[in-house]
Amino acid sequence: MKRQTWKMTGAVIAAASLLLIGGGQVSAYGEAPRIESESAFLMNAGTGEVLYEKNASERMYPASITKIVSGLLAVEEADLSETAVVSENAVETDGTSVFLLEDEEMELRQLVEGLVINSGNDAGTVIAEHLAGSEEAFAEEMTDFVREKAGAVNTQFQNPHGLYHPEHFTTAEDMAAIAQYAMKNDEFMEIAGTRELDWEGEGWETTIYNHHLLLGNYAGVTGLKNGFVSQSGFTLVTTAERDGTSIIAVTLKAPTSDIMYQDTEALLDYGFHQSKKRGIGLLPRASAAELNQQKLPLTIAIDVSGYGSVRLKKWNGDILLEEMLQDPPEQLR
């Protein structure tokens, strides 16, 4: 990726943006993105409008995006201040963990944080056993929950964490509907959007970091969850909001983690454009005078990667406005 950056004050921004737009170098996302993931779905979360779909109704293995449902169900239907006891079965759960110890006691809220932020499979098992008696019984509750609350009728769970089971499946369309429902729960979204958290357990004291790498690295991303097992490929559900427009992007069975994130960024870029988010093209008429009065040091950064983007930033890095490039200038390629 090549980057060129100019420092400017508000007085010059209007002229710069007029040059970019007037020269025909900033263009809209007129074409749908090219997605390599086997299945994908993109929707406006506020209106329910479908913006893009690819094999969206085909059954796929979800892997750890399952934890959106197990975590949300716990938040909605349990007292998170309750204390659960870690079983031997939970300690022996395969895959990613938060290193729980047998007979350790932990509040449900911390277990949900370990499940959603650090993708702890052991935490999922403890939650399931505490709330329903077993993983299998909790999985049945999860299936009923998403069908009733989100209309996700093509989804079926066999466990709370997403480890492979041939009858544990979903669709990209269903996962978008589940995410749309999850976005209504502020407590769950706060947990899912936590980038890092101090973790104190009997077997592990550390700082855990959210496994969703677009949090803090793509403007507006608010959550939700990624996943991987060999049978599912790389899976990702993402929620994002800019200027009151909320977008949900789902990608399933990407061949690599990099492609999963590239596909998701392309979907989000396309989704915000299609939802008619105000872009930099409105700057000369809408806000150049106001910015000039503020006399804040600003940066216009042109990033060319795939489609590329033009971003207007404040001195502290906050993105004020953004517009995409389909055909970047020859000297920036």
Secondary structure as UniProt FT lines:
FT   STRAND          2..8
FT   HELIX           10..22
FT   TURN            23..24
FT   STRAND          39..44
FT   TURN            45..47
FT   STRAND          50..54
FT   TURN            56..57
FT   HELIX           63..66
FT   HELIX           67..77
FT   TURN            80..81
FT   STRAND          83..85
FT   HELIX           88..91
FT   TURN            102..103
FT   STRAND          105..107
FT   HELIX           108..116
FT   HELIX           121..132
FT   HELIX           135..150
FT   TURN            153..154
FT   TURN            166..167
FT   STRAND          169..170
FT   HELIX           172..182
FT   TURN            183..184
FT   HELIX           186..192
FT   STRAND          196..200
FT   STRAND          205..209
FT   TURN            213..217
FT   TURN            219..220
FT   STRAND          221..229
FT   TURN            230..232
FT   STRAND          233..242
FT   TURN            243..244
FT   STRAND          245..254
FT   HELIX           257..274
FT   TURN            275..276
FT   HELIX           280..282
FT   HELIX           283..286
FT   HELIX           288..294
FT   STRAND          298..304
FT   TURN            306..307
FT   STRAND          309..314
FT   TURN            315..316
FT   STRAND          319..324
FT   HELIX           330..332
//
